[in-house]
């Protein structure tokens, strides 16, 4: 086993090789991709949060949500750093949904939305909307999706944000002028 990166250059090199592997995922047989990921992760210390996350994502991306969820949990327990922590939450919630465990997905993502905000907010919201739909909470799901989309529109942001709110919190007075 190769020693874990200890300087900035090897860490950057590992990240580059990881990005290159992910860029090649669609062109590799699933087993080859996972084997290459295992080899790359094998360069990190045993139980490393980043390595656990990357293994989880490799299983997840090749259709094995059932094997990914425990690895995402382990990555979070190990303190997976940086953006990968939030990605682990999003991806685990999506996997839970795929496994028919949408209530767990909703709980996890609802907590995540309250915990922090960053450029992954829309991804959290989209997966949450999908999980809510699984639980027959379609109006709430559409409300979240419209609210997330509204800031990205070239016009009508205010109107769409209001429509999103009204889907789940109807205005008791339909005529605000009265």
C-alpha positions, 0 to 999 in steps of 0.5 A: 500500500502506498503511503498517504499523501503528506504534502500539498503536491501529492494531495493535489495529485491524488485529487487530480487522479480521482477527478480523472477516474470519475471523468472516465466512469462512463467509459469503463466497465463497472467492475473496472471502475470500482477496482480502480477506485479501490486502488486509488482509495487504498493510497489513503489511510484506512478508515479515511473519510474521503476514501469511504466517501469515494468508495460509496460514490463508486458503488452508488454510481454503478447501481448499488445503493444498498452497498453505498449507504453504509459507506456514506454513513461511515464516511460521515462518522469518520468526518469526511472533510469539506464539500464531500461531507455535504455531498455524502448527505445528498448522495446517501439521501438519494440512495435511501430514497432508491431503497424505498426509505424516503422518510429517512431521506426526508429527515436527513435532507431537512436537517441538512437544509437547516444545518448549512447553506452553500452552492449545493443547496439546490441539489439538497432541495431536488433530492428532498423534492423527489423524496417528498413525492415518494411520500405523497407530498407532491404539493410540498415537493413542487413548492420546493422545486419552484422556490429553488428554480425561481432565483435562476429565472431571468424574470418572474423570480418574485412571482414564482417564489410567491407561487411556491409559498402559496402551494404549501401555505395558501393565503387565507385572503385571496384578494390582498387589496381588500 
